[in-house]
Amino acid sequence: MRLAVESYFALLKLLMALLLAGMVVLVFGNVVLRYAFNQGLTASEELSRLFFVWLIFLGAVVALRERGHIGVDTLLRRLPRPAAKACLALSGALALLAIWLLLKGSVEQAVINLDVASPAVGYPMALMYGAGIAFAVPAALIILADLARLILGRAGPEELILVRDSEELAGLDEPAAPRTARKR
């Protein structure tokens, strides 16, 4: 199971890199064509917008798994362990509610726009709303797994805090090594 999950996220990262590369090629190519030849690709803006939307939603899934989203955990770190667990459970439940609303709206919009073609390229506009579905399903699974680990006691609140401080990333919590004076 772990191998399947790791493979899925490796595939997501590869797809994100391809989407970003596609955006760069489309936008840069369009700029060069407009500047050098006074012509452009009509599909460039539309496709790069679609790639950008998918890149953002897929990146949000990866960031959720790696606990890379921005947050403030000052209060949570100061609470006693049972209260911190309750706050984490409440925030997980609220996140699941928000994800449910996003999933419901994305599915409704995708169904409505199945027969609506994009103006320049002609792809179904449901593809744009499919990004919300592609985010909501794995995000809900990640949050459900974290909630299950919290409730079953397999993870403490300190492990499930969904943010990282910049000091933690930079290693600034550790005391600095003493400096030695240089002789001239």
Secondary structure, 3 states (H helix, E strand, C coil): CHHHHHHHHHHHHHHHHHHHHHHHHHHHHHHHHHHHHCCCCHHHHHHHHHHHHHHHHHHHHHHHHCCCCCCCCHHHHHCCHHHHHHHHHHHHHHHHHHHHHHHHHHHHHHHHCCCCECCCCCCECHHHHHHHHHHHHHHHHHHHHHHHHHHCCCCCHHHHCCCCCHHHHHCCCCCCCCCCCCCC
